[in-house]
């Protein structure tokens, strides 16, 4: 089963990447719209304002979906990064499409009471060519986080991510299940390498954009 290609659209005068599925895919996601586990018909990754403070991101993502003509169950991710700078990497049939905004990195195990918030989001939309069990999907989310953290550390970023990072992993709804999604499993190893490559390249893009010449 081949993953759909993203199409660049506009919603509320902001760029949006939209993936439309010819038939449903099984997804796991932490996105504000369509999070959780279940079949999904579409995915979007939308750029919002840097000082985004909408009181209900889930409802806002729903409004965007309606404006884009997306119906049924889907996944909507939001980021202050311009999604036109998305980076895609593939490995072993796995595809990872990542928008990388690491201007406000944090350590996951920060001291108690450290609650500072600043926009800066790493969103990952990942596609597996084969079915993953629900347990493997959960394992795959951890694999994405580990690969992202490795890329950040190797690139000299002092943090394991940002406070608003979101992930969506999609796989076919049928076929023999892969039972594991960790970084040494068949699909998980490819997923880790693809995410690592995409985040690493995305960090280079962001550095080039913000470094004065």
Secondary structure, 3 states (H helix, E strand, C coil): CCCCCCEEEEECCEEEEEEEEEEEEEEEECCCECCEEEEEEEEEEEECCCCCCCCCHHHHHHHHHHHCCCCCCEEEEEECCCHHHCEEEEECCEEEEEEECCCCCECCCCCCCCCCCCCCCEEEEEECCCCECHHHHHHHHHHHHHHHHHHHHHCCCCCCECCCCEEEEEEECCCCCECCCCCCCHHHHHHHHHHHHHHHHHHHHHHHHHCCC
